[in-house]
């Protein structure tokens, strides 16, 4: 049976030799629980916490 890599690695990217997260952790649930990106907001599927993104209107 072949080992399947963890899907959490898609939430990280290497920039300038540093490992950076592409999505924030949930402030209620703590480290390890990523928030979903819904375009205009971030949402935690575990506890329901929602944060609106800053709009870039000119």
N, C-alpha and C positions, 0 to 999 in steps of 0.2 A: 504494500500500500504506500502510495506516494504522499509525502508531507505537503500540506497546503499552507502557504505563508499567511500570517495574520493580515487582516484587511485594514488594521490601524496604520500600517505604514503609508497608506495613500494620503494620510493627513499630515505628513511631514515632507519637507523639501530641504535640500542642502543648498545654502547660499553663502558664498565666501568662506567655505570650509566649516560653517556652523549649521547645525541641525535646527530648523525653524518649524513651528507649527503653522498650518494653513488655516486652522479653525481654532477658536478659543475653547478652553475648558469651561464647564458649567461652574459658576461661583457657589451654588448651593450643594451640588453633588461632589465637587472636588476634582482633583487631578485624575485623569484617566477617562472621564466622561466628556466626550466632545459634543459640542452643540452643532445642530444641523444648520446649514446655510440656505435660507429661503429667499435670497435676493434682497429684500428690504429689511430683513430681520434675522437674528439667530434664535434658534429654538432648541430647548433640551427635551428630548423625547422621554427621558426618565422621570423628571419631576415637573415638566411643563413651564419652566422658567423661560421668558421671552425678553430679548433685548432688541430694540430698534437700532438700525444702522444709521450713521450720520448721512444725511442727504447732501449731495454735491450740487445744489441748485445755485445758479448765478444770477 
